[in-house]
Amino acid sequence: MIDRELYVPVSWTDDRERCRAAGIGDEVPFATKNEHFKWMLQRAIDAGVPFAWVTADEAFGQVRHLRAWLEERSVAHVLATKVNDIVTTVHGTGAQVDQLIAALPRQAWKRLSGGRGAHGERIYDWARVAVRPTWENGFGHWVLARRSVSDPSELAYYVCYGRVSTRLKGLVKVAAARWAVEECFQTAKGECGLDHYQVRLYRAWYRHITLSMAALAYLTAVRAEEAQKGEAPTARTNSYR
């Protein structure tokens, strides 16, 4: 966790007196969560933060202009999307992601682990299909699908953009990284009070969130250091709440 933005609804930004009373400057505009997404990612790019992929849930993945923004910056990504999302195919026409996946042969599906979770390995069946008529600058596009082993009717879809050499396992690894992100949030809330704020001022919210993120970074570094020594880290570090 390296950045944060507070979503201020339009009911606030349209009332500048209310904003000023809460310490929100006149220069703070209304911004959608997609705009916050771009602000934070652009800051990471400008700061030279090392990363290989971007992943996000359907709320962001189904937004086409956001996907185009990422492509303009050659940012590889695996973004969840809705079942009826339309993508451009190799024939230059549009098709729904679920229809593209449904047309795949049975052998296109591979049973792979998305990593370990609280209940063991997260095993799903995965398949992908290449889309878009051209491969530009060494990058390609795919639709990726995840299917439940116990209930084959339960599917999730992703739109992907990355190096043409990217294998199915690589896309699966990125898609599964979202689970680790969610676990990170839960840890920050439980151990560092990320959501335990009762603030009245804009700056106070940023101070609280920044302190919580810094505390989580510290605890993570300490835990990693102890693990390298061969000592099992404790499940909870309640003294640092």
Secondary structure, 3 states (H helix, E strand, C coil): CCCCCCCCCHHHHCCHHHHHHCCCCCCCCCCCHHHHHHHHHHHHHHCCCCCCCEEECHHHHCCHHHHHHHHHCCCCEEEEECCCCEEECCCCCEEEHHHHHHCCCHHHCEEEEEEEECCEEEEEEEEEEEEEEEEECCEEEEEEEEECCCCCCCEEEEEEEEECCCCHHHHHHHHHHHHHHHHHHHHHHHHHCCCCCCCCCHHHHHHHHHHHHHHHHHHHHHHHHHHHCCCCCCCCCHHHC
